[in-house]
Amino acid sequence: MDKVEDYIYSFEGDEQEVLLYFHELLISFPAVTSKLRFKIPFYYQNTWVCYLNPVKPNKIAICFLRGYEMSNEQGLLVSKGRKQVLSAEFASVDEIPKKLMNEIINEALFLDETVPYKPKSR
């Protein structure tokens, strides 16, 4: 088992299920790899695509590092005052709109593949 899976299995119940759902979905893409950074799971293709972050109370946020470059036509992603990252939070696998999240993840991966990443200058 890798470090990301060790991390996921350190959670229980719905949080673990949400982490596992997104982890398995993300690593099902052949070019995507996972790595623990800043003590949370990050997912890479060419660059950082997204990360999974536990948030209070008992939710898991899937955060897209280039969220502002994405269409967000599903309306699921929120900024929470961040300049670059957009995220969606889920308390259980049942509340994940799976088709919409697949669209968002596919868009994030396509963006990572086709548009070079330029960090926003401060």
C-alpha positions as CSV (number, residue, x, y, z in Angstrom):
1,M,0.0,0.0,0.0
2,D,1.3,3.5,-0.8
3,K,1.5,6.5,1.4
4,V,-1.7,8.0,-0.1
5,E,-3.7,4.8,0.7
6,D,-2.2,4.7,4.2
7,Y,-3.4,8.3,4.6
8,I,-6.9,7.4,3.3
9,Y,-7.2,4.4,5.6
10,S,-6.4,6.6,8.6
11,F,-9.9,8.0,8.2
12,E,-13.1,6.3,9.0
13,G,-16.7,6.1,7.7
14,D,-17.9,8.6,5.2
15,E,-14.7,10.6,5.1
16,Q,-12.7,7.5,4.2
17,E,-15.3,6.5,1.6
18,V,-15.2,9.9,-0.1
19,L,-11.4,10.0,-0.1
20,L,-11.3,6.4,-1.5
21,Y,-13.9,7.2,-4.2
22,F,-11.9,10.2,-5.5
23,H,-8.6,8.5,-5.1
24,E,-9.7,5.4,-7.2
25,L,-11.4,7.6,-9.8
26,L,-8.3,9.8,-10.2
27,I,-5.8,7.0,-10.4
28,S,-8.0,5.2,-12.9
29,F,-6.6,7.7,-15.5
30,P,-3.4,6.2,-16.9
31,A,-1.4,9.4,-16.7
32,V,-2.4,10.4,-13.2
33,T,-0.2,9.7,-10.2
34,S,-0.8,10.4,-6.5
35,K,1.6,11.7,-3.9
36,L,1.3,13.0,-0.3
37,R,2.4,16.6,-0.2
38,F,1.7,18.9,2.8
39,K,0.3,15.9,4.5
40,I,-2.6,15.5,2.0
41,P,-3.0,13.5,-1.3
42,F,-2.1,15.4,-4.5
43,Y,-2.8,14.1,-8.0
44,Y,-0.5,14.9,-10.9
45,Q,-0.5,14.5,-14.6
46,N,2.0,17.0,-16.1
47,T,1.6,19.3,-13.1
48,W,-0.6,19.3,-10.0
49,V,-4.2,18.8,-11.0
50,C,-6.0,18.5,-7.7
51,Y,-5.8,17.5,-4.1
52,L,-8.1,16.0,-1.5
53,N,-8.4,18.0,1.7
54,P,-10.4,17.1,4.9
55,V,-12.4,20.1,6.0
56,K,-14.6,20.6,9.1
57,P,-17.1,19.3,9.9
58,N,-16.5,15.8,8.5
59,K,-16.3,16.8,4.8
60,I,-13.7,16.1,2.1
61,A,-12.9,18.9,-0.4
62,I,-11.6,18.1,-3.9
63,C,-9.6,21.1,-4.8
64,F,-8.5,22.0,-8.4
65,L,-5.3,24.0,-8.5
66,R,-6.3,25.6,-11.8
67,G,-9.9,26.0,-10.9
68,Y,-10.1,29.6,-12.2
69,E,-9.0,28.5,-15.6
70,M,-11.8,25.9,-15.8
71,S,-15.3,26.5,-17.1
72,N,-17.2,25.5,-13.9
73,E,-20.3,25.2,-16.0
74,Q,-21.5,22.5,-13.6
75,G,-21.6,25.3,-10.9
76,L,-20.1,22.9,-8.3
77,L,-16.8,24.6,-7.6
78,V,-16.4,27.5,-5.2
79,S,-13.5,29.8,-4.5
80,K,-13.8,30.4,-0.8
81,G,-11.7,33.6,-1.3
82,R,-8.8,31.8,-3.0
83,K,-7.1,33.3,-6.0
84,Q,-6.5,30.1,-8.0
85,V,-8.0,27.1,-6.4
86,L,-11.7,26.1,-6.7
87,S,-13.1,23.2,-4.7
88,A,-16.2,21.2,-4.0
89,E,-16.9,19.6,-0.6
90,F,-18.8,16.3,0.1
91,A,-19.8,14.7,3.4
92,S,-20.6,11.3,1.8
93,V,-20.2,9.4,-1.5
94,D,-24.0,9.6,-1.9
95,E,-23.9,13.4,-2.3
96,I,-21.2,13.4,-5.0
97,P,-22.8,14.1,-8.4
98,K,-20.7,11.5,-10.1
99,K,-21.3,12.4,-13.8
100,L,-20.7,16.1,-13.1
101,M,-17.5,15.4,-11.1
102,N,-16.3,13.2,-13.9
103,E,-16.8,16.1,-16.3
104,I,-14.9,18.5,-14.0
105,I,-12.0,16.0,-13.5
106,N,-11.8,15.4,-17.2
107,E,-11.7,19.1,-17.9
108,A,-8.9,19.6,-15.3
109,L,-6.9,16.8,-16.9
110,F,-7.5,18.2,-20.4
111,L,-6.4,21.7,-19.2
112,D,-3.3,20.2,-17.6
113,E,-2.5,18.4,-20.9
114,T,-3.1,21.2,-23.3
115,V,-2.5,24.5,-21.7
116,P,0.9,25.2,-20.0
117,Y,0.6,26.1,-16.4
118,K,1.6,29.7,-15.6
119,P,1.5,30.4,-11.8
120,K,-0.3,33.6,-11.1
121,S,2.2,36.3,-10.1
122,R,1.5,38.1,-6.8
